[in-house]
Amino acid sequence: MIDFSKLKYRVNYNQSVYNFRTRRYESKDATYNSYEQARANQWKCEKCSELFGTLKELKLHKIELHSY
């Protein structure tokens, strides 16, 4: 589990939690069958709602598509 007080960029972080009943990883936006899928979609762009695996990919996306 991640300590949100230490997380630098909380706004775009999409945390997924394992649900033992359904045996899936669940977040606010979606459910995933494996941990790899959940990790690949842990950062979300607030303008276009596209999901990214790393913060670096999200920053690059914002610079390329959403900069003025």
Buried (B, 14 or more C-beta within 10 A) or exposed (E): EEEEEEEEEEEBBBBBEEEEEEEBBBBEEBEBEEEEBBEBBBBBBEEEEBBBEEBEBBBEBBEEEEEE
